[in-house]
Structure formats: structure tokens, C-alpha cells
Amino acid sequence: MTFSPGSAASYATTNCRIYEPRRGLKINCDVIRQRHCFPRDHDYVRLFGYSYQRKTVLQNTSTRHGAFHLLKYHLQPFTTLSAGVGGSYDSHQAAEKSAEDVVYFLDFLYQELTIGETVYEEQELISVLVELSRSLQFSGRCSECVVSVDERSFHLLLKLWETAWKISVAVEARLINNAVMSSYAHVLGRLLFWDLISSIQKLSGTSCACLQETLVEVARFRASLLWDDLSKAQDEIVCLCDQEWWTLPMGCKTGVPSTLQLEIVNHLLQERVPLSPNPSYCRLLILSALTQNPDLAVSTAKTLSTFWPQNATEIIMPILDHFLANMDESYDRPIASKPGTMEKFIENDISARSLMNLCDHICSSDMKQSNVFYECLSLCAGALRGATPEGNPLRQIIGRVYLKLSRARVLAFSRSGVINFTLTMLVLARYSTDGSSKNHNLNDILKRFQERVVPPADLPLTSARVCLLVSCLSSFQLLFNLLQQPVDLAPILSFAVQRLHQESTKVHCSEVVPPLLEVLEDLATADAFNNGLILYSEIQTIYNKCSPSLRVSIQTTCSSMIDRFYKHNFESDDNPKARLSQDAFVSSTISLALPLAMTSLSQMEKYSSNYELNCAADLCAEILIGLVKWRHPLSGTLTRASFIQDVIRHVDRQPVFVVRTLALIVKKSDGETFIKVWQETEGPGLLLKLIMYVRSPLVEMDLVTRLVLKKIKSELLQVDPAPTADFMSCYQQLLCYWSRRHQELMQSCSIAEAAAFRKTVRALLRAVHFDAKAVLDLPNGQVAHLYQVVALLFSDAPDLLYTKGLADCPLPRLVETFVYPKSLLREGKVVLPRMLVECMRAQGHRFLLGLAQLFRDNDAFIGRRFSEIVGYYCKIFPQATPISLFIQQTAMESPKLTKIMLDTVWSLDIDRTAVIDVLLAILKKCSDSLSSSTQITNVHLSLLTKLASVCGAIQLPKFRDLLEACLLPCGVHCTSDQTRVIGPLMASSLCKTDAARTLPIVDLVASTWPELAEYIVHDGGIQAALSSTQNRRALEQVKKKVRLLGVK
């Protein structure tokens, strides 16, 4: 109790000072919990409106009787005897004043008799107690006043009883020789105790704080008698001074309900009231309250177990029995989440991880949960956690569980029952590693759990039930790993496989696989590799039944497990058991994870590039990285090289998979790991295959190509690409190096070395084998890329494709497949697929360039093939696109190659009109890109030289157009020396024809190339051929035209 000075007024006279508390006191809990302080420096105090000398209020008999008479008078409006239950006073203002007077008087009594300095005679104290007893008799009991109707009356009466009891306790020691009054405090405490309990019972859990605090104080005073008060509650008559009282107030005649008794005991223990342990009686109370209020029974049992740990098992057993009998129920109640509390457990999101997390939360010492069943398990966990080897209750608890939860009953459980049963067994298993558990070890608990929860094979289950059982069974494996015990997922996977094959009720993989993958990830995250975690063969069976999306999930899970395994800091050299476990995991990754990826690859279309393929590449990359980093020998016949070859062998069918696997090794590890993997492959041959098979652009291929060319030291790979070069640029750079190296060896007379180098390159080229029919089966994009790769080979390294007289030349095969597919034409494919035609149109000039370079040595085979190809291209490409591109490229760089092409076209064994059309088309396309004198000379003059020697023999109308197309550019760009060279050729040809054909050609030359016309008209042969008068007159007109154009 604390004292509050409150508001007060002091009146001073010449002789004394009078203290008078101010008005306005509100009658509530505070008037009981705090007391008004009467200063000691005042001689008089005003009580009930009268001024009393402080020393004589209680010492003077008449004054004392008068004061208590006024007390009863002012109590009258609030007592149940005068106002009736729930009655109210007529004047509210008068009632407030009376209540204030009563409170101040009671506080004055308390201060004077308990902590005051005045010494009172025994008779005076007895008189005060007698007067208080009469006041209590007059006012009645607190429980007889209804708080909800008149709260002020209740608090005032409680103030009176509480003050009277405290005064009796304070003066009891001074009345020890008085047989009657020495028991006053004991009797009054008993009456007040039951009055308070009766009041709490009537208030139904809405009691105010002052009532609870008063009960705690009374119970602390009567702690040794509390159990007798509760267990032997009898309504008997007791004497209080000259008054007789019934022990139990009205409403308590039938005793106190067990739930209320539990609430009281729980509250008193939490308030640290020193109650002696009485587990037997509390056990009876709990049994009685379980059916009415299980939450209260459990919370009280938790409090009892905390304060009486030696009796915890005896207390929790009836609660455990109750919940075992009612396990197939849902005890979840939604609550608002608070800091430090666990969120509501959602059944629909059940998983092994959530079950294990909930088990950990239940087993923690500060568990907070709204689920009463989990509170019960928390009680069991607390008893097991604090158990000693001599008094471990595990055997007793497990025996109860096995006895009350038979297999038939568990199999009939709903979802909630299975979850509750799983949590129960998890909690028991959590504390079963103690040596005192003996026969009740982890494996025994798991075995009995599986026997009860897993139904027989002939009993069909729904997908939801299978998913639930998988999660529940898997949660034990998480616990095993937590306790450093061997884990074994094989029975769970076997159960899942068995249920996926049941026919009566369809079980869907989409519901069963996710919880399995989750537990694998959880075990990997918890580093269960030292405790027997491996990839089981049943995963392959499940994998084969899954959809592509689930297969991706399985591969992703395996990848994350392998990644976690090799990133884990292993220290198992001194632990043979852990070492064996890790070896088993490594072996399982090769024997199981690789087939998973291979299965997906075999079911994809050729040259695929999708997310599923990326996941397979990621999985294989993780395995390869791990095998390189694994510092111990592999078990059995497994080798790193064999696994790498299993991956690389898919380069012909799924090249993107191989590239992405290699690129992921670089991204996930380092260059050194990549080099170790690359050294187990065929090296340059693999690189060439990837370049030919993988379509550009592809970032991963760029990365792999640059790294191989920079890091791998080889005679064939002496290239230093730019940091940002794409792989096609690197390939072209590599071809140039090969060609340059071959030429250097040839020029240095190292014939043998050149032959060996050429043989090595050709061996690489032979590894990439295609025929014309195989090309037709490729996707369009793949065909275009392959044509580009082969065309670059023709244009940049033709000397490596063909050597006269050698049989190992790849050129004939490549020409047959890509350049001129004669086999397809022989089979009747007059019209080739559009994609092939377009590729020939785009890359044909490169093929022709390579062949033309080889034709410089006048090889008959190359000449025939070159002529055939040019003729074929002229046939299928009326606009002569490949030939035009060829001429545009060689016009500046290689006039000889330009001449070879023009000669070949002119000599084609086809209709002459068609040849002229082709040449016209070539000149038309070239006129847009050729502008320099050198280019004009190399193309137009070369062709004009050819035409000049035969211009007199050809009588086709389009021949004049061809001549004009050649003469006009030459007339602008050619020099006088070039004019003197071609002039005789044309004049000689024109002399051999008649004048009717010669004169128009000479006139055309005069209009386009006047300098050449000047030479022709003065040629003696021309003048002799045109000697007639008419012809000479026409020739003079041409000369005049030439002079007008400024030629002298």
C-alpha cells in the first residue's frame, strides 16, 4: 500500500492547526490501492465534518464510539441491508460526500493503528476491533453488492473490509494474551478470503485490479491454509468478537468451481505467493476443468510445472491423456500477430519445414502460442527438458501415446489429427537421444510413427493425403539431421513412388513432388551431407512421371544441393563416417543427377535452346565443378573423364547445352576449373564443332571461345582475341591464323611440317560431318549459321581444304554438301528448299572466292567444279547475286580472280543470250559499288577486252547493250595506254565483219569512249574494210563526231 497526500486544507487558529482533506475524491480502485496521508504536524483532523483532536479520536471512549457511530451512519446509503441489492442513494451529492468521509476515516484508522507513533492500550485496541466488527456486520459483505450496478458501493465496502483486516493483522501481536481477540485476524482473513472469491466468481473474469491485489495479500497471509480453504470449503459459523458469521457468503454454498480455483492458484503462483506444492489436488482440479476450459487447465499446469518442477510429470499426465483422447481435432484459433509470437499455423501450407519449425518453437522455453494442444506439447517438452536420468518421464509419456493411439485410430485421423500426432512424436523424438531413454530411441519412435501413420498399400489415398504424409514423414528426417543422426529418405520416396502408381485414385505429381524437393533443399541447407544425405534412385522414377516444369524443379533442386555440398567447408578427414557419407553423395550425383539431365536432353528436339535445357546445363556444370574440386578418389569405376565425355557427346545434337555447361563452369567457378574440364575433351575439335553447331549470337559461346583461345596452349589455337569479340570473329581470326601458318611453313620449305599441320586441321574438319540430306533436316536458323561457318572456311583458308593429288581433302565433300548439291539434283530435286537457296545467295560469293583462289594453279578438277558452280548459280540466281558479290570483293584486291570469274562466265556452256543477261546483271549491280579507276579497270576493261576480240562475230541485239555497259565507264576512267592496248583488238575483230554491223559498233564506241573510236577509225584494216563510197562517207561522219567530242 502507498500513501497519497491528496488535496487538503489546513485551518490555523491561535491554539491549533486543523487538517481537513479536500473534497472531490473518486471512489474506484485507487481508494483501495492507495491511502490518504494525514500529516503528523496537525493537532486536529476533520472527520465526518467534525474537528477531532488527533490524540483523543481513538483513546477517548466517547469520542471513539461517536466516530464509529458516524462511520455506520455514513455507510448506511451503501450497504445492502438498507438500500437493497443494486439500490442507489437518493441524493448523489450527499452520497459522494458520505463516501469521501468513510474513506478518509478508514485511512485515518489505518495510519494511526498500523504505522502511527501513538501507543494504544490493549483495551483501546480491542474496542476498535469490536467497533470495526460491528461496522462490518452492519455494512454486509462485498460479494452481496453487485459491482455492475453500483461500483462505488462495492469499492467502499471492499475498502472497509480490507482496512479492518489489515488493522487486525497489525494489532494481533499486541493481543496475544487475549484468547478471544488473538484469533480476530485469522477469522476476519478467512471471511474476507471467501468474500473475495465469491466476488470474483460473480464478476466472471471481469474483476478489477484492487480485488485481485487484495486477494493476493490475504492469500499470502493465509498461504499455509490455502489448500484447506479450497479443498475443505464448509459453510460453518464463526465468531468475530460478539458477532456470528457464516464462513461462506451467499453464492458459495456449493463450493468454488474447479476452473475458478485453477484461476486463483495460477494467479497466486504468478504473484509469487508461497504456496506449498499440492499436485494431487491440482491434478483433480485440472481433470475437472479440462472439459470446460482446456486453455485454463493447460496454462495453469504450465505455471504449476514452472514452480513445482519436481511434480511436473504428475501434473501434465491428465492433460496429455485428455488431448490424446481428443487428438483428431483442430485447436487453431486465429490471433493477431504480436512481436515475439509465432504466426498462426496454417494447415493448408503444411510442410516438413513448418512442422520442424513448430516443433522447435514448442520445445523452446519461451513458447507462446494460441493453440492449446501445442501448449500441452510444450508442457511435455518442458518436463522432458528438465528431466534427470533418474526421473526421466519419456518412457511413461511414450507408453501413454502408444497405448491410446493405435494404428487403426491414427489411420482414421483427419488432417488435423495427423498433424497433431506428428508433432507429438516429433517432440518425443526431440528428447529421445538421452542415454536414459534406453529402448525408446529415435529409430524406435520413427518406426512406430511409420507403422501408425502409413496406411497399407491396398488402401487408396488422395493426392492431398499423400502430400501430407510425405511432409510428416520428412519432418523426422529434418529432426534426425538436427540431432546428428543418419537420415534416410528412401522409405519416403518409395512411399511416394508407390502412391504415384496407384490406379484407384489418381495421385498427381504436382502435389507430391514439391514437398519432397523442399525437404531435400532443407537437408542440404542444414548440411546433412555428413549424415547420409544422397540422391536416391527413386528420384529417377518420379522424374520420369513428371511434367517438364516439375522436371525443371527437380533439376534445380539437385543443382542447389550439389552447389551447397561443394561450398561446404568439409573437415571429414578425421571422421571416417562423415567421409563415407560424403563419398556416397558424390557417387549419387554422378549415377543419378547425370541421367536426369540426359533424359531431358534425349526428349528435346535437336538443337534446342530453352529453359529446360538451361537447367540441365546448370545441373551438369555443378557436377563438373564439384568433381574437379573433390579432393578424394571417386568410388567404384566412376571417373571424372567419363562423366565429362558423357556431357560432351551431346555436342552433335544439343550443342547449346554443351556451351552453356562450359560457360556456367566459368561463371560459377574460375578459369582454372574450366581448363581442367577442357583438358579432358578433344580440345580444338570440340571448339570447331561448337562454332559450327551453335548459332550466333550467343553470349555463352563468345565467353567460351575467348577463354579457350586465351588460356589453352595449342599449336592450333595461337590466337589472341579482343576482350569483347564474338565467337564468329574469333573463328574468322582462327581461320586466318591457320592459313597464314600453313603458308609460312610452305614458304620456309618446311614441307613436312606444313603437311602435318594441314593434316591436323583437316582431321578437325572431318569431325564435323554433314551430308546434303542432313542439312535439309536442320532448322532454318541452324542452316544459315552452318553455311556462314563453311563459307568463311572457303574464303579465308581455301588452301587447307584442297591439295592436288591428296585424298584427304575435305573440299569435295563440302562442295557436294553446301555449294553444289549434285546428289539432291540427281534425285530429282529440281527446286531446292528455299532456305538452302537463300543461304547460297548470301554465302555463294565466299564459296566462289575460295574456289577461285585454288584455281589460280590451273587445277583441272577445281576448274571443272568452279565452272559447274558458276553455271548453276547463274541458273538459279537470274540476278547473279553471288557472282556480283564475288566481283565486288575482288575488283580492288585481286584483278586476277575477277578475270577468272569473267572468263568463266563468258565461257559457260549455256545459251549466249543468257550469258549476256548474266553479265548485264553483274555490271548493273557492280556499277553501284565500283567507282575507282582501278575497280573499273579490273572489271569493265577486263570484260571489254574479252568482248573486243569477238565483237565482230556476235550478232545478238543485247550484245550492243553489254558493250555500252562496258564502254561508258572505261571511257571515263581508262588511260591512253589502256586505249592503245584494247584498240587493236577491237579493230581487228571489226575488220572481219561486214560494214552494216561494223559502223553501228564504231558509232557506239565514239559516243561512249571517243579516244578508243579515234584509234579504230584510223586503223588501216577498218579503212580498207569500209572502202566503198557510202561506207567511207559514214566513217567520215564518225570521225567528225569524234572531233566534236574534243578528240584530236
Secondary structure, DSSP 4 states (H G I P E B T S, - for coil): -EEE---EEEEE-SS-EEEEEPS----STHHHHEEE---TT-SEEEETTEEEEGGGTTTSHHHHHHHHHHHHHHHGGG-HHHH-TT---S-HHHHHHHHHHHHHHHHHHHIIIII-S----HHHHHHHHHHHHHHHHHH--GGGS-TTT-HHHHHHHHHHHHHHHHHHHHHGGGGTT-TTGGGHHHHHHHHHHHHHHHHHHHHTT---HHHHHHHHHHHHHTGGGHHHHHHT----EEEETTEEEESSPTT-TT---HHHHHHHHHHHHHTT--PPP-HHHHHHHHHHHHTT-HHHHHHHHHHHHHH-GGGHHHHHHHHHHHHHHT-SS---------TTSPPPPPGGG--HHHHHHHHHHHHSTT---S-HHHHHHHHHHHHHHT--GGG--HHHHHHHHHHHS-HHHHHT--HHHHHHHHHHHHHHHHTTTSGGGTT--HHHHHHHHHHHHSPPTTS---HHHHHHHHHHHHHHHHHHHHTT-----HHHHHHHHHHHT-SSS---HHHHHHHHHHHHHHHHHTTGGGGT----THHHHHHHHS-HHHHHHHHHHHHHHHHHHHHS----TT-HHHHHHHHHHHHHIIIIIHHHHHHHHHTSPTT--SHHHHHHHHHHHHHHHHHHH--SPPSTT--HHHHHHHHHGGGGT-HHHHHHHHHHHHHHS-HHHHHHHHTTS-THHHHHHHHHHSPSP-HHHHHHHHHHHHH---TT------TT--HHHHHHHHHHHHHHHHHHHHHTT-HHHHHHHHHHHHHHHHHS---HHHHHTS-HHHHHHHHHHHHHHHHH-GGGT--TT-TT-SHHHHIIIII--HHHHHTT--S--HHHHHHHHHHHHHHHHHHHHHGGG--HHHHHHHHHHHHHHHHH-TT-HHHHHHHHHHHHH-HHHHHHHHHHHHT-SS-HHHHHHHHHHHHHHHHTT--SHHHHIIIIIHHHHHHHTTTTT---HHHHHHHHHHHHHHHHH--HHHHHHHHHHHHHHHTTS-HHHHHHHHHHHHHH-HHHHHHHHT-HHHHHHT-SHHHHHHHHHHHHHHHHTT--
